Amino acid sequence: ERVAKINQLTAINLEELTKAKADEIKEELSTINDQAQELYDNYIVSLTEEQKGLIKEAEELKEYLLGFLTKNDAKLEEGQTFQSIVEERCTPEIKKREEEGQALLMHVVKYLEEFDYKMNEYCKNLINFYLFIGELLDKHRDNIKNLEYQHELAVANFADKNEEEMNQREELLTEKIKNLKDSVFHTQVHHRLDECYQVLDTMTKEYYKFI
C-alpha cells in the first residue's frame, strides 16, 4: 500500500502538485504505517505463540514416550531409569529446537524492524521533498496571481488616466479648431493649424503608449 501511495505521489504533474495534495498523501501514508506496525506486531505474536505450541507438543511427546517405555517395561541397563533415558535423549533436542526457534524469531523481528524503518525513512524523505516543492509551487502561483492582478490594476489605472487626458486633449483640440475657424488673417490660420497638429500629435503618442 505504501508503494502504491508513493507511486500516486510521483505520478502527480508539477502543474497539479500542491502542498495540500502532498499533505493528503502524507496523512494516508501515516495511517498505512500505523496499520503496518500493527500487522507486524500481530505477526510476531502469532510466531511466538506458534513456537510455544511446538515446544508444548515436544514436551507432550516426551511425556508420551516416557509413559510408553514404562508401560512396556523396556529393558534398562544398570543405573538407568526411564526418566533418565528420556531426559538424556529428548530434552537436549527440545532445548536445541527451542533455541533455534528463538534465534529465528529474533532474526524475523530484526528484519521487519529494519525493513519498516527503511521504508518509513524513504517515504518520509520523499513526502517531505514533495511537500517542499508543493509549497514552492503554491507560492509561485500566488505570486503569478498577484502580478496579474497588479498588472490589470495598473492597466486599468493607466486607462482611466489616459481617458481623462484624451478628453482634455479633445477639448483642447476642439478649442483650437474653433480658434482656427475664427481666424481671419492668413498668418493666424497657419498658427492655429500648427496648434491643432500639435494637439493631434500628442493624442497619437498617448494612444500608442496605451496600446
C-alpha positions in Angstrom: 0.0 0.0 0.0 2.9 2.4 0.8 4.4 1.7 -2.6 1.0 2.5 -4.2 0.8 5.8 -2.4 4.3 6.7 -3.3 3.5 5.9 -7.0 0.4 8.1 -6.7 2.5 10.9 -5.3 5.2 10.7 -8.0 2.6 10.5 -10.8 1.2 14.0 -10.0 2.2 16.5 -12.7 4.0 19.6 -11.4 1.3 21.8 -12.8 -1.2 20.0 -10.5 1.1 19.5 -7.4 0.1 21.4 -4.3 1.2 21.3 -0.7 -2.4 20.2 0.2 -2.2 17.2 -2.2 1.2 16.2 -0.7 -0.2 16.6 2.8 -3.2 14.4 2.0 -1.0 11.6 0.8 1.3 12.1 3.9 -1.7 11.5 6.2 -2.7 8.4 4.2 0.9 7.1 4.5 0.8 7.8 8.2 -2.3 5.6 8.5 -0.8 2.9 6.4 2.4 3.0 8.6 0.3 2.5 11.7 -1.6 -0.4 10.1 1.7 -2.0 9.0 3.1 -1.7 12.6 0.0 -3.4 14.0 0.3 -6.1 11.3 3.9 -6.7 12.2 3.1 -6.9 15.9 0.3 -9.4 15.3 2.7 -11.4 13.1 5.3 -11.5 15.8 2.8 -12.6 18.4 1.5 -15.3 16.1 5.0 -16.6 15.5 5.7 -16.6 19.3 2.5 -18.5 20.0 3.3 -21.0 17.3 6.8 -21.6 18.7 5.3 -22.1 22.2 2.8 -24.5 20.8 5.6 -26.5 19.1 7.6 -26.7 22.4 4.5 -27.8 24.2 3.9 -30.5 21.7 7.5 -31.7 22.1 7.1 -31.9 25.9 3.9 -33.8 25.5 5.6 -36.2 23.1 8.4 -36.6 25.7 5.9 -37.5 28.3 4.1 -39.9 26.0 7.4 -41.6 25.3 8.1 -41.9 29.0 4.7 -43.5 29.5 5.2 -45.8 26.6 8.5 -47.0 27.9 7.2 -47.5 31.4 4.1 -49.3 30.1 6.0 -51.7 28.0 8.6 -52.3 30.7 11.5 -51.7 28.4 14.9 -53.3 29.3 17.2 -50.9 31.2 20.9 -51.0 31.8 22.2 -50.8 35.3 21.7 -47.4 36.9 19.3 -46.3 34.2 15.7 -45.2 34.6 13.1 -44.5 32.0 13.1 -40.8 33.1 16.8 -40.5 32.8 16.7 -42.0 29.3 14.0 -39.7 28.1 15.8 -36.7 29.7 19.1 -37.7 28.2 17.8 -38.3 24.7 14.9 -35.9 24.3 15.5 -32.8 26.5 18.7 -31.6 24.6 16.9 -31.8 21.3 13.9 -30.0 22.6 16.1 -27.3 24.1 18.1 -27.1 20.8 14.9 -26.6 18.8 13.6 -24.0 21.3 16.8 -22.0 20.9 16.7 -22.3 17.1 13.1 -21.0 17.2 14.1 -18.1 19.4 17.0 -17.2 17.1 14.7 -17.4 14.1 12.1 -15.2 15.8 14.8 -12.6 16.7 16.0 -12.6 13.1 12.5 -12.1 11.8 11.9 -9.3 14.3 15.1 -7.6 13.4 14.4 -7.9 9.7 10.9 -6.5 10.0 12.1 -3.6 12.1 14.9 -2.7 9.7 12.6 -3.0 6.7 9.9 -0.9 8.3 12.4 1.7 9.4 14.0 2.0 5.9 10.5 2.1 4.3 9.4 4.8 6.7 12.6 6.9 6.1 12.2 6.5 2.3 8.6 7.6 2.5 9.3 10.4 4.9 12.1 11.9 2.8 10.2 11.6 -0.4 7.0 13.1 1.0 9.0 16.0 2.6 10.6 16.7 -0.7 7.2 16.9 -2.4 5.8 19.0 0.4 8.7 21.4 -0.1 8.1 21.5 -3.9 4.4 21.8 -3.4 4.8 24.8 -1.1 7.2 26.5 -3.5 4.7 26.0 -6.4 1.9 27.3 -4.2 3.9 30.5 -3.5 4.8 30.7 -7.2 1.2 30.5 -8.2 0.2 33.1 -5.6 3.0 35.4 -6.9 1.8 35.0 -10.5 -1.8 35.8 -9.5 -0.6 38.8 -7.6 1.5 40.0 -10.6 -1.5 39.5 -12.9 -3.7 41.5 -10.5 -1.2 44.3 -10.2 -0.8 44.3 -14.0 -4.6 44.5 -14.5 -4.8 47.2 -11.9 -2.0 49.2 -13.5 -3.6 48.9 -16.9 -7.0 50.0 -15.5 -5.4 53.0 -13.8 -3.5 53.9 -16.9 -6.6 53.5 -19.0 -8.5 55.8 -16.6 -5.7 58.4 -16.7 -5.3 58.1 -20.4 -9.1 58.5 -20.9 -9.0 61.7 -18.8 -6.0 63.1 -20.7 -7.6 62.2 -24.0 -10.8 64.0 -23.0 -8.6 67.0 -22.1 -6.8 66.8 -25.4 -10.1 66.6 -27.3 -11.4 69.6 -25.5 -8.2 71.4 -26.3 -8.4 70.3 -30.0 -12.0 71.5 -30.2 -10.9 74.8 -28.8 -8.0 75.1 -31.3 -10.3 74.1 -34.2 -12.7 76.8 -33.1 -9.9 79.3 -33.0 -8.9 78.2 -36.4 -12.4 78.8 -37.8 -12.5 82.2 -36.1 -9.1 83.2 -37.6 -9.3 86.0 -40.2 -5.8 86.6 -41.3 -3.6 84.2 -43.3 -0.8 84.1 -40.6 -3.4 83.3 -37.9 -4.7 80.4 -39.9 -1.2 78.8 -40.2 -0.6 79.4 -36.5 -3.9 77.9 -35.4 -3.4 74.9 -37.8 0.0 74.2 -36.3 -1.6 74.2 -32.8 -4.2 71.7 -34.0 -1.5 69.4 -35.4 0.5 69.6 -32.1 -2.6 68.5 -30.2 -3.2 65.7 -32.6 0.4 64.5 -32.4 0.2 64.5 -28.6 -3.0 62.4 -28.7 -1.4 60.0 -31.2 1.6 59.5 -28.9 -0.6 58.9 -25.8 -2.7 56.4 -27.8 0.4 54.4 -28.8 1.7 54.5 -25.2 -1.5 52.9 -24.0 -1.6 50.1 -26.6 
